[in-house]
Amino acid sequence: KTDAKGRARIADVPAGAYRLKWWHPRQQRQLPARTIEIGDAPLPLTQVLNVKPRILKPRPPVDADRY
């Protein structure tokens, strides 16, 4: 899960080769998976996802008598 700035961190991954696939439920186009090599040092990666905006549903007022 990402933080407020859209960044995610995956810690304590053993060294080795991994297949990385990005996914988001509102993603407009699927990105190809890529192979990454994890070593002893942190591996910073950047990926911008193209997602559909979230449509907010209106909520009824808190006071049901005024609904």
Predicted model as a PDB file, atoms N, CA, C, CB and O in Angstrom, pLDDT in the B-factor column:
MODEL        1                                                                  
ATOM      1  N   LYS A   1       0.854  -1.172   0.000  1.00 78.00           N  
ATOM      2  CA  LYS A   1       0.000   0.000   0.000  1.00 78.00           C  
ATOM      3  C   LYS A   1       0.899   1.234   0.000  1.00 78.00           C  
ATOM      4  CB  LYS A   1      -0.971  -0.001   1.228  1.00 78.00           C  
ATOM      5  O   LYS A   1       1.933   1.251   0.668  1.00 78.00           O  
ATOM      6  N   THR A   2       0.515   2.243  -0.732  1.00 81.00           N  
ATOM      7  CA  THR A   2       1.329   3.450  -0.833  1.00 81.00           C  
ATOM      8  C   THR A   2       1.027   4.422   0.303  1.00 81.00           C  
ATOM      9  CB  THR A   2       1.097   4.131  -2.178  1.00 81.00           C  
ATOM     10  O   THR A   2      -0.013   4.349   0.957  1.00 81.00           O  
ATOM     11  N   ASP A   3       1.982   5.340   0.514  1.00 88.00           N  
ATOM     12  CA  ASP A   3       1.777   6.384   1.518  1.00 88.00           C  
ATOM     13  C   ASP A   3       1.031   7.558   0.875  1.00 88.00           C  
ATOM     14  CB  ASP A   3       3.141   6.855   2.122  1.00 88.00           C  
ATOM     15  O   ASP A   3       0.575   7.451  -0.264  1.00 88.00           O  
ATOM     16  N   ALA A   4       0.907   8.663   1.588  1.00 89.00           N  
ATOM     17  CA  ALA A   4       0.175   9.836   1.099  1.00 89.00           C  
ATOM     18  C   ALA A   4       0.801  10.436  -0.159  1.00 89.00           C  
ATOM     19  CB  ALA A   4       0.109  10.893   2.187  1.00 89.00           C  
ATOM     20  O   ALA A   4       0.111  11.105  -0.929  1.00 89.00           O  
ATOM     21  N   LYS A   5       2.083  10.211  -0.376  1.00 88.00           N  
ATOM     22  CA  LYS A   5       2.765  10.732  -1.565  1.00 88.00           C  
ATOM     23  C   LYS A   5       2.820   9.699  -2.693  1.00 88.00           C  
ATOM     24  CB  LYS A   5       4.180  11.176  -1.203  1.00 88.00           C  
ATOM     25  O   LYS A   5       3.448   9.933  -3.725  1.00 88.00           O  
ATOM     26  N   GLY A   6       2.161   8.561  -2.491  1.00 81.00           N  
ATOM     27  CA  GLY A   6       2.124   7.539  -3.525  1.00 81.00           C  
ATOM     28  C   GLY A   6       3.340   6.638  -3.561  1.00 81.00           C  
ATOM     29  O   GLY A   6       3.558   5.939  -4.550  1.00 81.00           O  
ATOM     30  N   ARG A   7       4.129   6.639  -2.513  1.00 85.00           N  
ATOM     31  CA  ARG A   7       5.334   5.808  -2.460  1.00 85.00           C  
ATOM     32  C   ARG A   7       5.064   4.534  -1.665  1.00 85.00           C  
ATOM     33  CB  ARG A   7       6.509   6.592  -1.834  1.00 85.00           C  
ATOM     34  O   ARG A   7       4.314   4.537  -0.689  1.00 85.00           O  
ATOM     35  N   ALA A   8       5.685   3.462  -2.102  1.00 86.00           N  
ATOM     36  CA  ALA A   8       5.574   2.188  -1.396  1.00 86.00           C  
ATOM     37  C   ALA A   8       6.967   1.669  -1.091  1.00 86.00           C  
ATOM     38  CB  ALA A   8       4.771   1.152  -2.229  1.00 86.00           C  
ATOM     39  O   ALA A   8       7.926   1.975  -1.800  1.00 86.00           O  
ATOM     40  N   ARG A   9       7.070   0.885  -0.036  1.00 87.00           N  
ATOM     41  CA  ARG A   9       8.354   0.306   0.353  1.00 87.00           C  
ATOM     42  C   ARG A   9       8.135  -1.160   0.693  1.00 87.00           C  
ATOM     43  CB  ARG A   9       8.985   1.075   1.561  1.00 87.00           C  
ATOM     44  O   ARG A   9       7.224  -1.507   1.444  1.00 87.00           O  
ATOM     45  N   ILE A  10       8.971  -2.002   0.138  1.00 86.00           N  
ATOM     46  CA  ILE A  10       8.927  -3.429   0.436  1.00 86.00           C  
ATOM     47  C   ILE A  10      10.259  -3.758   1.082  1.00 86.00           C  
ATOM     48  CB  ILE A  10       8.662  -4.309  -0.860  1.00 86.00           C  
ATOM     49  O   ILE A  10      11.307  -3.652   0.443  1.00 86.00           O  
ATOM     50  N   ALA A  11      10.224  -4.154   2.340  1.00 86.00           N  
ATOM     51  CA  ALA A  11      11.450  -4.377   3.106  1.00 86.00           C  
ATOM     52  C   ALA A  11      11.729  -5.865   3.272  1.00 86.00           C  
ATOM     53  CB  ALA A  11      11.353  -3.705   4.480  1.00 86.00           C  
ATOM     54  O   ALA A  11      10.853  -6.709   3.083  1.00 86.00           O  
ATOM     55  N   ASP A  12      12.977  -6.162   3.631  1.00 88.00           N  
ATOM     56  CA  ASP A  12      13.413  -7.516   3.981  1.00 88.00           C  
ATOM     57  C   ASP A  12      13.194  -8.536   2.863  1.00 88.00           C  
ATOM     58  CB  ASP A  12      12.689  -7.973   5.217  1.00 88.00           C  
ATOM     59  O   ASP A  12      12.735  -9.652   3.106  1.00 88.00           O  
ATOM     60  N   VAL A  13      13.529  -8.136   1.637  1.00 89.00           N  
ATOM     61  CA  VAL A  13      13.442  -9.049   0.498  1.00 89.00           C  
ATOM     62  C   VAL A  13      14.812  -9.696   0.311  1.00 89.00           C  
ATOM     63  CB  VAL A  13      12.982  -8.299  -0.809  1.00 89.00           C  
ATOM     64  O   VAL A  13      15.806  -8.983   0.170  1.00 89.00           O  
ATOM     65  N   PRO A  14      14.891 -11.020   0.305  1.00 92.00           N  
ATOM     66  CA  PRO A  14      16.185 -11.683   0.110  1.00 92.00           C  
ATOM     67  C   PRO A  14      16.758 -11.368  -1.275  1.00 92.00           C  
ATOM     68  CB  PRO A  14      16.039 -13.208   0.290  1.00 92.00           C  
ATOM     69  O   PRO A  14      16.013 -11.144  -2.230  1.00 92.00           O  
ATOM     70  N   ALA A  15      18.088 -11.354  -1.369  1.00 93.00           N  
ATOM     71  CA  ALA A  15      18.761 -11.085  -2.645  1.00 93.00           C  
ATOM     72  C   ALA A  15      18.346 -12.135  -3.668  1.00 93.00           C  
ATOM     73  CB  ALA A  15      20.310 -11.074  -2.470  1.00 93.00           C  
ATOM     74  O   ALA A  15      18.110 -13.292  -3.322  1.00 93.00           O  
ATOM     75  N   GLY A  16      18.259 -11.723  -4.922  1.00 95.00           N  
ATOM     76  CA  GLY A  16      17.910 -12.646  -5.995  1.00 95.00           C  
ATOM     77  C   GLY A  16      17.186 -11.943  -7.121  1.00 95.00           C  
ATOM     78  O   GLY A  16      16.997 -10.727  -7.087  1.00 95.00           O  
ATOM     79  N   ALA A  17      16.779 -12.710  -8.120  1.00 95.00           N  
ATOM     80  CA  ALA A  17      16.038 -12.182  -9.265  1.00 95.00           C  
ATOM     81  C   ALA A  17      14.546 -12.366  -9.009  1.00 95.00           C  
ATOM     82  CB  ALA A  17      16.469 -12.888 -10.593  1.00 95.00           C  
ATOM     83  O   ALA A  17      14.109 -13.419  -8.544  1.00 95.00           O  
ATOM     84  N   TYR A  18      13.776 -11.334  -9.317  1.00 95.00           N  
ATOM     85  CA  TYR A  18      12.331 -11.354  -9.095  1.00 95.00           C  
ATOM     86  C   TYR A  18      11.619 -10.805 -10.316  1.00 95.00           C  
ATOM     87  CB  TYR A  18      11.953 -10.541  -7.839  1.00 95.00           C  
ATOM     88  O   TYR A  18      12.163  -9.997 -11.069  1.00 95.00           O  
ATOM     89  N   ARG A  19      10.384 -11.263 -10.495  1.00 95.00           N  
ATOM     90  CA  ARG A  19       9.527 -10.737 -11.557  1.00 95.00           C  
ATOM     91  C   ARG A  19       8.579  -9.740 -10.893  1.00 95.00           C  
ATOM     92  CB  ARG A  19       8.732 -11.895 -12.312  1.00 95.00           C  
ATOM     93  O   ARG A  19       7.852 -10.089  -9.963  1.00 95.00           O  
ATOM     94  N   LEU A  20       8.592  -8.511 -11.370  1.00 91.00           N  
ATOM     95  CA  LEU A  20       7.802  -7.438 -10.768  1.00 91.00           C  
ATOM     96  C   LEU A  20       6.665  -7.063 -11.704  1.00 91.00           C  
ATOM     97  CB  LEU A  20       8.687  -6.202 -10.457  1.00 91.00           C  
ATOM     98  O   LEU A  20       6.877  -6.794 -12.887  1.00 91.00           O  
ATOM     99  N   LYS A  21       5.450  -7.048 -11.154  1.00 91.00           N  
ATOM    100  CA  LYS A  21       4.282  -6.659 -11.942  1.00 91.00           C  
ATOM    101  C   LYS A  21       3.499  -5.626 -11.151  1.00 91.00           C  
ATOM    102  CB  LYS A  21       3.388  -7.896 -12.292  1.00 91.00           C  
ATOM    103  O   LYS A  21       3.175  -5.847  -9.984  1.00 91.00           O  
ATOM    104  N   TRP A  22       3.194  -4.501 -11.779  1.00 86.00           N  
ATOM    105  CA  TRP A  22       2.431  -3.432 -11.149  1.00 86.00           C  
ATOM    106  C   TRP A  22       0.953  -3.668 -11.408  1.00 86.00           C  
ATOM    107  CB  TRP A  22       2.872  -2.039 -11.675  1.00 86.00           C  
ATOM    108  O   TRP A  22       0.574  -4.119 -12.489  1.00 86.00           O  
ATOM    109  N   TRP A  23       0.104  -3.363 -10.409  1.00 85.00           N  
ATOM    110  CA  TRP A  23      -1.332  -3.535 -10.563  1.00 85.00           C  
ATOM    111  C   TRP A  23      -2.067  -2.514  -9.711  1.00 85.00           C  
ATOM    112  CB  TRP A  23      -1.757  -4.963 -10.183  1.00 85.00           C  
ATOM    113  O   TRP A  23      -1.647  -2.199  -8.598  1.00 85.00           O  
ATOM    114  N   HIS A  24      -3.166  -2.003 -10.245  1.00 85.00           N  
ATOM    115  CA  HIS A  24      -4.062  -1.109  -9.520  1.00 85.00           C  
ATOM    116  C   HIS A  24      -5.478  -1.419 -10.015  1.00 85.00           C  
ATOM    117  CB  HIS A  24      -3.679   0.424  -9.741  1.00 85.00           C  
ATOM    118  O   HIS A  24      -5.655  -1.657 -11.209  1.00 85.00           O  
ATOM    119  N   PRO A  25      -6.490  -1.425  -9.144  1.00 86.00           N  
ATOM    120  CA  PRO A  25      -7.834  -1.807  -9.583  1.00 86.00           C  
ATOM    121  C   PRO A  25      -8.432  -0.886 -10.648  1.00 86.00           C  
ATOM    122  CB  PRO A  25      -8.747  -1.841  -8.403  1.00 86.00           C  
ATOM    123  O   PRO A  25      -9.290  -1.326 -11.413  1.00 86.00           O  
ATOM    124  N   ARG A  26      -8.004   0.378 -10.721  1.00 88.00           N  
ATOM    125  CA  ARG A  26      -8.538   1.306 -11.724  1.00 88.00           C  
ATOM    126  C   ARG A  26      -7.514   1.620 -12.818  1.00 88.00           C  
ATOM    127  CB  ARG A  26      -8.985   2.601 -11.050  1.00 88.00           C  
ATOM    128  O   ARG A  26      -7.634   2.633 -13.507  1.00 88.00           O  
ATOM    129  N   GLN A  27      -6.531   0.770 -12.975  1.00 88.00           N  
ATOM    130  CA  GLN A  27      -5.481   0.960 -13.969  1.00 88.00           C  
ATOM    131  C   GLN A  27      -6.088   0.906 -15.371  1.00 88.00           C  
ATOM    132  CB  GLN A  27      -4.371  -0.111 -13.809  1.00 88.00           C  
ATOM    133  O   GLN A  27      -6.852  -0.009 -15.679  1.00 88.00           O  
ATOM    134  N   GLN A  28      -5.751   1.883 -16.227  1.00 88.00           N  
ATOM    135  CA  GLN A  28      -6.338   1.955 -17.561  1.00 88.00           C  
ATOM    136  C   GLN A  28      -5.626   1.048 -18.563  1.00 88.00           C  
ATOM    137  CB  GLN A  28      -6.308   3.382 -18.057  1.00 88.00           C  
ATOM    138  O   GLN A  28      -6.262   0.535 -19.484  1.00 88.00           O  
ATOM    139  N   ARG A  29      -4.349   0.847 -18.403  1.00 87.00           N  
ATOM    140  CA  ARG A  29      -3.638  -0.063 -19.293  1.00 87.00           C  
ATOM    141  C   ARG A  29      -2.683  -0.912 -18.468  1.00 87.00           C  
ATOM    142  CB  ARG A  29      -2.872   0.716 -20.400  1.00 87.00           C  
ATOM    143  O   ARG A  29      -2.066  -0.444 -17.512  1.00 87.00           O  
ATOM    144  N   GLN A  30      -2.582  -2.171 -18.866  1.00 87.00           N  
ATOM    145  CA  GLN A  30      -1.719  -3.100 -18.140  1.00 87.00           C  
ATOM    146  C   GLN A  30      -0.264  -2.851 -18.515  1.00 87.00           C  
ATOM    147  CB  GLN A  30      -2.113  -4.568 -18.438  1.00 87.00           C  
ATOM    148  O   GLN A  30       0.059  -2.679 -19.691  1.00 87.00           O  
ATOM    149  N   LEU A  31       0.596  -2.832 -17.534  1.00 87.00           N  
ATOM    150  CA  LEU A  31       2.024  -2.651 -17.772  1.00 87.00           C  
ATOM    151  C   LEU A  31       2.693  -4.016 -17.853  1.00 87.00           C  
ATOM    152  CB  LEU A  31       2.672  -1.785 -16.657  1.00 87.00           C  
ATOM    153  O   LEU A  31       2.294  -4.948 -17.154  1.00 87.00           O  
ATOM    154  N   PRO A  32       3.707  -4.137 -18.703  1.00 91.00           N  
ATOM    155  CA  PRO A  32       4.390  -5.432 -18.794  1.00 91.00           C  
ATOM    156  C   PRO A  32       5.193  -5.722 -17.523  1.00 91.00           C  
ATOM    157  CB  PRO A  32       5.319  -5.461 -20.023  1.00 91.00           C  
ATOM    158  O   PRO A  32       5.726  -4.812 -16.888  1.00 91.00           O  
ATOM    159  N   ALA A  33       5.267  -6.991 -17.169  1.00 93.00           N  
ATOM    160  CA  ALA A  33       6.080  -7.400 -16.018  1.00 93.00           C  
ATOM    161  C   ALA A  33       7.550  -7.203 -16.368  1.00 93.00           C  
ATOM    162  CB  ALA A  33       5.795  -8.890 -15.618  1.00 93.00           C  
ATOM    163  O   ALA A  33       7.919  -7.238 -17.542  1.00 93.00           O  
ATOM    164  N   ARG A  34       8.375  -6.999 -15.376  1.00 92.00           N  
ATOM    165  CA  ARG A  34       9.812  -6.843 -15.612  1.00 92.00           C  
ATOM    166  C   ARG A  34      10.587  -7.635 -14.573  1.00 92.00           C  
ATOM    167  CB  ARG A  34      10.224  -5.350 -15.574  1.00 92.00           C  
ATOM    168  O   ARG A  34      10.115  -7.864 -13.459  1.00 92.00           O  
ATOM    169  N   THR A  35      11.775  -8.044 -14.958  1.00 94.00           N  
ATOM    170  CA  THR A  35      12.636  -8.787 -14.049  1.00 94.00           C  
ATOM    171  C   THR A  35      13.590  -7.807 -13.384  1.00 94.00           C  
ATOM    172  CB  THR A  35      13.417  -9.910 -14.798  1.00 94.00           C  
ATOM    173  O   THR A  35      14.208  -6.980 -14.054  1.00 94.00           O  
ATOM    174  N   ILE A  36      13.707  -7.904 -12.053  1.00 93.00           N  
ATOM    175  CA  ILE A  36      14.623  -7.042 -11.307  1.00 93.00           C  
ATOM    176  C   ILE A  36      15.580  -7.921 -10.508  1.00 93.00           C  
ATOM    177  CB  ILE A  36      13.842  -6.066 -10.365  1.00 93.00           C  
ATOM    178  O   ILE A  36      15.261  -9.061 -10.171  1.00 93.00           O  
ATOM    179  N   GLU A  37      16.734  -7.383 -10.218  1.00 93.00           N  
ATOM    180  CA  GLU A  37      17.752  -8.088  -9.428  1.00 93.00           C  
ATOM    181  C   GLU A  37      17.912  -7.349  -8.107  1.00 93.00           C  
ATOM    182  CB  GLU A  37      19.126  -8.178 -10.197  1.00 93.00           C  
ATOM    183  O   GLU A  37      18.287  -6.176  -8.095  1.00 93.00           O  
ATOM    184  N   ILE A  38      17.634  -8.018  -7.003  1.00 92.00           N  
ATOM    185  CA  ILE A  38      17.761  -7.437  -5.670  1.00 92.00           C  
ATOM    186  C   ILE A  38      19.112  -7.855  -5.102  1.00 92.00           C  
ATOM    187  CB  ILE A  38      16.586  -7.890  -4.731  1.00 92.00           C  
ATOM    188  O   ILE A  38      19.485  -9.027  -5.127  1.00 92.00           O  
ATOM    189  N   GLY A  39      19.833  -6.861  -4.591  1.00 91.00           N  
ATOM    190  CA  GLY A  39      21.122  -7.132  -3.962  1.00 91.00           C  
ATOM    191  C   GLY A  39      21.108  -6.666  -2.521  1.00 91.00           C  
ATOM    192  O   GLY A  39      20.061  -6.649  -1.874  1.00 91.00           O  
ATOM    193  N   ASP A  40      22.286  -6.283  -2.016  1.00 87.00           N  
ATOM    194  CA  ASP A  40      22.399  -5.818  -0.625  1.00 87.00           C  
ATOM    195  C   ASP A  40      21.918  -4.382  -0.446  1.00 87.00           C  
ATOM    196  CB  ASP A  40      23.838  -5.929  -0.157  1.00 87.00           C  
ATOM    197  O   ASP A  40      21.432  -4.023   0.627  1.00 87.00           O  
ATOM    198  N   ALA A  41      22.049  -3.552  -1.491  1.00 87.00           N  
ATOM    199  CA  ALA A  41      21.679  -2.136  -1.402  1.00 87.00           C  
ATOM    200  C   ALA A  41      20.212  -1.949  -1.806  1.00 87.00           C  
ATOM    201  CB  ALA A  41      22.605  -1.269  -2.304  1.00 87.00           C  
ATOM    202  O   ALA A  41      19.677  -2.761  -2.561  1.00 87.00           O  
ATOM    203  N   PRO A  42      19.558  -0.897  -1.316  1.00 84.00           N  
ATOM    204  CA  PRO A  42      18.185  -0.605  -1.737  1.00 84.00           C  
ATOM    205  C   PRO A  42      18.111  -0.399  -3.253  1.00 84.00           C  
ATOM    206  CB  PRO A  42      17.652   0.645  -1.004  1.00 84.00           C  
ATOM    207  O   PRO A  42      19.047   0.120  -3.861  1.00 84.00           O  
ATOM    208  N   LEU A  43      17.014  -0.801  -3.844  1.00 86.00           N  
ATOM    209  CA  LEU A  43      16.812  -0.660  -5.283  1.00 86.00           C  
ATOM    210  C   LEU A  43      15.630   0.276  -5.521  1.00 86.00           C  
ATOM    211  CB  LEU A  43      16.570  -2.050  -5.959  1.00 86.00           C  
ATOM    212  O   LEU A  43      14.481  -0.167  -5.506  1.00 86.00           O  
ATOM    213  N   PRO A  44      15.897   1.565  -5.741  1.00 87.00           N  
ATOM    214  CA  PRO A  44      14.786   2.488  -5.971  1.00 87.00           C  
ATOM    215  C   PRO A  44      14.231   2.304  -7.390  1.00 87.00           C  
ATOM    216  CB  PRO A  44      15.243   3.956  -5.753  1.00 87.00           C  
ATOM    217  O   PRO A  44      14.988   2.267  -8.360  1.00 87.00           O  
ATOM    218  N   LEU A  45      12.923   2.189  -7.497  1.00 86.00           N  
ATOM    219  CA  LEU A  45      12.236   2.063  -8.778  1.00 86.00           C  
ATOM    220  C   LEU A  45      11.131   3.100  -8.841  1.00 86.00           C  
ATOM    221  CB  LEU A  45      11.664   0.630  -8.975  1.00 86.00           C  
ATOM    222  O   LEU A  45      10.514   3.427  -7.827  1.00 86.00           O  
ATOM    223  N   THR A  46      10.885   3.613 -10.032  1.00 86.00           N  
ATOM    224  CA  THR A  46       9.798   4.559 -10.228  1.00 86.00           C  
ATOM    225  C   THR A  46       8.893   4.037 -11.327  1.00 86.00           C  
ATOM    226  CB  THR A  46      10.335   5.971 -10.575  1.00 86.00           C  
ATOM    227  O   THR A  46       9.360   3.625 -12.388  1.00 86.00           O  
ATOM    228  N   GLN A  47       7.597   4.056 -11.066  1.00 83.00           N  
ATOM    229  CA  GLN A  47       6.616   3.665 -12.072  1.00 83.00           C  
ATOM    230  C   GLN A  47       5.394   4.547 -11.904  1.00 83.00           C  
ATOM    231  CB  GLN A  47       6.241   2.154 -11.951  1.00 83.00           C  
ATOM    232  O   GLN A  47       4.844   4.646 -10.808  1.00 83.00           O  
ATOM    233  N   VAL A  48       4.967   5.186 -12.975  1.00 82.00           N  
ATOM    234  CA  VAL A  48       3.771   6.016 -12.947  1.00 82.00           C  
ATOM    235  C   VAL A  48       2.638   5.195 -13.546  1.00 82.00           C  
ATOM    236  CB  VAL A  48       3.981   7.368 -13.728  1.00 82.00           C  
ATOM    237  O   VAL A  48       2.740   4.699 -14.668  1.00 82.00           O  
ATOM    238  N   LEU A  49       1.560   5.058 -12.786  1.00 82.00           N  
ATOM    239  CA  LEU A  49       0.399   4.308 -13.251  1.00 82.00           C  
ATOM    240  C   LEU A  49      -0.657   5.266 -13.787  1.00 82.00           C  
ATOM    241  CB  LEU A  49      -0.184   3.440 -12.115  1.00 82.00           C  
ATOM    242  O   LEU A  49      -0.870   6.344 -13.232  1.00 82.00           O  
ATOM    243  N   ASN A  50      -1.304   4.869 -14.854  1.00 84.00           N  
ATOM    244  CA  ASN A  50      -2.386   5.648 -15.433  1.00 84.00           C  
ATOM    245  C   ASN A  50      -3.698   5.040 -14.939  1.00 84.00           C  
ATOM    246  CB  ASN A  50      -2.310   5.666 -17.009  1.00 84.00           C  
ATOM    247  O   ASN A  50      -4.135   4.002 -15.436  1.00 84.00           O  
ATOM    248  N   VAL A  51      -4.321   5.695 -13.956  1.00 82.00           N  
ATOM    249  CA  VAL A  51      -5.536   5.151 -13.359  1.00 82.00           C  
ATOM    250  C   VAL A  51      -6.709   6.090 -13.590  1.00 82.00           C  
ATOM    251  CB  VAL A  51      -5.339   4.905 -11.858  1.00 82.00           C  
ATOM    252  O   VAL A  51      -6.549   7.307 -13.679  1.00 82.00           O  
ATOM    253  N   LYS A  52      -7.889   5.493 -13.685  1.00 85.00           N  
ATOM    254  CA  LYS A  52      -9.112   6.275 -13.833  1.00 85.00           C  
ATOM    255  C   LYS A  52      -9.379   6.995 -12.518  1.00 85.00           C  
ATOM    256  CB  LYS A  52     -10.324   5.371 -14.236  1.00 85.00           C  
ATOM    257  O   LYS A  52      -9.144   6.428 -11.451  1.00 85.00           O  
ATOM    258  N   PRO A  53      -9.863   8.232 -12.573  1.00 84.00           N  
ATOM    259  CA  PRO A  53     -10.175   8.935 -11.318  1.00 84.00           C  
ATOM    260  C   PRO A  53     -11.272   8.210 -10.547  1.00 84.00           C  
ATOM    261  CB  PRO A  53     -10.603  10.388 -11.603  1.00 84.00           C  
ATOM    262  O   PRO A  53     -12.160   7.587 -11.128  1.00 84.00           O  
ATOM    263  N   ARG A  54     -11.189   8.308  -9.259  1.00 82.00           N  
ATOM    264  CA  ARG A  54     -12.195   7.697  -8.393  1.00 82.00           C  
ATOM    265  C   ARG A  54     -13.446   8.544  -8.402  1.00 82.00           C  
ATOM    266  CB  ARG A  54     -11.665   7.528  -6.954  1.00 82.00           C  
ATOM    267  O   ARG A  54     -13.366   9.758  -8.211  1.00 82.00           O  
ATOM    268  N   ILE A  55     -14.587   7.946  -8.618  1.00 86.00           N  
ATOM    269  CA  ILE A  55     -15.860   8.662  -8.614  1.00 86.00           C  
ATOM    270  C   ILE A  55     -16.462   8.524  -7.219  1.00 86.00           C  
ATOM    271  CB  ILE A  55     -16.841   8.111  -9.719  1.00 86.00           C  
ATOM    272  O   ILE A  55     -16.769   7.423  -6.763  1.00 86.00           O  
ATOM    273  N   LEU A  56     -16.620   9.655  -6.561  1.00 86.00           N  
ATOM    274  CA  LEU A  56     -17.168   9.658  -5.209  1.00 86.00           C  
ATOM    275  C   LEU A  56     -18.690   9.618  -5.263  1.00 86.00           C  
ATOM    276  CB  LEU A  56     -16.688  10.897  -4.429  1.00 86.00           C  
ATOM    277  O   LEU A  56     -19.315  10.394  -5.986  1.00 86.00           O  
ATOM    278  N   LYS A  57     -19.274   8.721  -4.502  1.00 86.00           N  
ATOM    279  CA  LYS A  57     -20.728   8.615  -4.430  1.00 86.00           C  
ATOM    280  C   LYS A  57     -21.228   9.554  -3.350  1.00 86.00           C  
ATOM    281  CB  LYS A  57     -21.178   7.155  -4.147  1.00 86.00           C  
ATOM    282  O   LYS A  57     -20.638   9.622  -2.272  1.00 86.00           O  
ATOM    283  N   PRO A  58     -22.313  10.283  -3.620  1.00 86.00           N  
ATOM    284  CA  PRO A  58     -22.840  11.184  -2.589  1.00 86.00           C  
ATOM    285  C   PRO A  58     -23.352  10.389  -1.392  1.00 86.00           C  
ATOM    286  CB  PRO A  58     -23.968  12.066  -3.164  1.00 86.00           C  
ATOM    287  O   PRO A  58     -23.909   9.300  -1.535  1.00 86.00           O  
ATOM    288  N   ARG A  59     -23.153  10.951  -0.238  1.00 80.00           N  
ATOM    289  CA  ARG A  59     -23.607  10.315   0.999  1.00 80.00           C  
ATOM    290  C   ARG A  59     -24.795  11.085   1.558  1.00 80.00           C  
ATOM    291  CB  ARG A  59     -22.459  10.245   2.044  1.00 80.00           C  
ATOM    292  O   ARG A  59     -24.881  12.305   1.411  1.00 80.00           O  
ATOM    293  N   PRO A  60     -25.708  10.368   2.198  1.00 77.00           N  
ATOM    294  CA  PRO A  60     -26.826  11.080   2.821  1.00 77.00           C  
ATOM    295  C   PRO A  60     -26.314  11.888   4.018  1.00 77.00           C  
ATOM    296  CB  PRO A  60     -27.941  10.083   3.268  1.00 77.00           C  
ATOM    297  O   PRO A  60     -25.261  11.578   4.574  1.00 77.00           O  
ATOM    298  N   PRO A  61     -27.053  12.914   4.408  1.00 76.00           N  
ATOM    299  CA  PRO A  61     -26.648  13.702   5.577  1.00 76.00           C  
ATOM    300  C   PRO A  61     -26.586  12.838   6.822  1.00 76.00           C  
ATOM    301  CB  PRO A  61     -27.611  14.868   5.801  1.00 76.00           C  
ATOM    302  O   PRO A  61     -27.243  11.801   6.909  1.00 76.00           O  
ATOM    303  N   VAL A  62     -25.784  13.280   7.787  1.00 77.00           N  
ATOM    304  CA  VAL A  62     -25.662  12.557   9.034  1.00 77.00           C  
ATOM    305  C   VAL A  62     -26.994  12.519   9.775  1.00 77.00           C  
ATOM    306  CB  VAL A  62     -24.587  13.187   9.906  1.00 77.00           C  
ATOM    307  O   VAL A  62     -27.350  11.505  10.375  1.00 77.00           O  
ATOM    308  N   ASP A  63     -27.725  13.624   9.730  1.00 75.00           N  
ATOM    309  CA  ASP A  63     -29.028  13.704  10.383  1.00 75.00           C  
ATOM    310  C   ASP A  63     -30.077  13.135   9.424  1.00 75.00           C  
ATOM    311  CB  ASP A  63     -29.373  15.185  10.792  1.00 75.00           C  
ATOM    312  O   ASP A  63     -30.457  13.810   8.467  1.00 75.00           O  
ATOM    313  N   ALA A  64     -30.545  11.923   9.660  1.00 63.00           N  
ATOM    314  CA  ALA A  64     -31.464  11.240   8.769  1.00 63.00           C  
ATOM    315  C   ALA A  64     -32.804  11.972   8.641  1.00 63.00           C  
ATOM    316  CB  ALA A  64     -31.692   9.831   9.258  1.00 63.00           C  
ATOM    317  O   ALA A  64     -33.493  11.819   7.632  1.00 63.00           O  
ATOM    318  N   ASP A  65     -33.178  12.763   9.650  1.00 69.00           N  
ATOM    319  CA  ASP A  65     -34.457  13.496   9.587  1.00 69.00           C  
ATOM    320  C   ASP A  65     -34.432  14.579   8.518  1.00 69.00           C  
ATOM    321  CB  ASP A  65     -34.779  14.125  10.947  1.00 69.00           C  
ATOM    322  O   ASP A  65     -35.487  15.003   8.046  1.00 69.00           O  
ATOM    323  N   ARG A  66     -33.265  15.024   8.136  1.00 62.00           N  
ATOM    324  CA  ARG A  66     -33.160  16.080   7.135  1.00 62.00           C  
ATOM    325  C   ARG A  66     -32.990  15.505   5.727  1.00 62.00           C  
ATOM    326  CB  ARG A  66     -31.991  17.002   7.467  1.00 62.00           C  
ATOM    327  O   ARG A  66     -32.898  16.250   4.751  1.00 62.00           O  
ATOM    328  N   TYR A  67     -32.950  14.223   5.635  1.00 55.00           N  
ATOM    329  CA  TYR A  67     -32.704  13.581   4.335  1.00 55.00           C  
ATOM    330  C   TYR A  67     -33.864  13.824   3.406  1.00 55.00           C  
ATOM    331  CB  TYR A  67     -32.469  12.073   4.499  1.00 55.00           C  
ATOM    332  O   TYR A  67     -33.846  13.365   2.264  1.00 55.00           O  
TER     333      TYR A  67                                                      
ENDMDL                                                                          
END                                                                             
